[in-house]
Amino acid sequence: MADRVPPHLYFVVSAVFHYLGPAFAVLLFARVEVLGVAWLRIASAALVFALWRRPWRAFASLDGEGRRLLYAWGAVLAAMNACFYVAIDRLPLGTVAAIEFLPVIALAALGARGARNAAALAAAVAGVYLLTGVRVEGEALGVALAFANAVLFAAYIVLAHRVARHGALSGIDGLAASMLIALVVVTPM
């Protein structure tokens, strides 16, 4: 029954935690180093996923290609979170969030085949601009890291798609395993 959760529910919960976590994390910056906050975010997610999915079982049954996908996804998750948190330490969260979706918007623009799709994309871009109050100003390192985060977010989406299509692994088990890998990768940072 637990595997029959509607896909859109995963998306909604993920979206809420994707920005609720950083909104609260900014409050921790006064007490914990920025990369320590990124580590806490990854470690807490890895713990929850490990208890829920026990991803080492799925990982053990994978072929070399599947393991390489998970290693890559975990490394991208670690780097993406580190870039994101250092960027939001230097820029407003709304600006970093808007920059993060630039590759997604670019892909949507490439896929817009009709006037209706183009109009919907234009409305989405305008809505994001109005809701986030984007200001591409501030510390150069913050802007650079926000753009690096955007590129890593695009890589995250591509790798997530590949993992989900891998026959021996469900998408959620892949995310759980990659989160444990991300924890190993981010810990030395």
Number of C-alpha atoms within 10 A of each C-alpha: 4 5 7 6 9 9 9 9 10 11 11 11 10 12 11 10 12 12 14 11 11 18 13 10 20 17 11 14 15 9 10 14 13 21 19 18 22 26 24 16 17 24 19 13 17 22 16 14 20 17 11 11 17 15 22 14 11 16 19 9 12 16 10 9 11 19 18 12 18 27 19 18 28 27 21 24 26 27 20 24 22 22 23 28 28 20 27 23 16 17 22 18 22 18 21 26 21 21 21 21 19 17 17 16 17 12 12 14 14 10 11 15 10 9 9 10 14 16 12 13 17 14 12 13 16 11 12 17 15 10 11 15 14 17 13 15 11 11 11 13 13 23 20 13 22 28 21 18 29 24 19 24 23 19 18 20 13 13 18 20 12 16 25 17 12 16 11 15 18 14 17 17 22 26 24 28 26 29 29 24 22 27 24 17 18 22 15 7 12
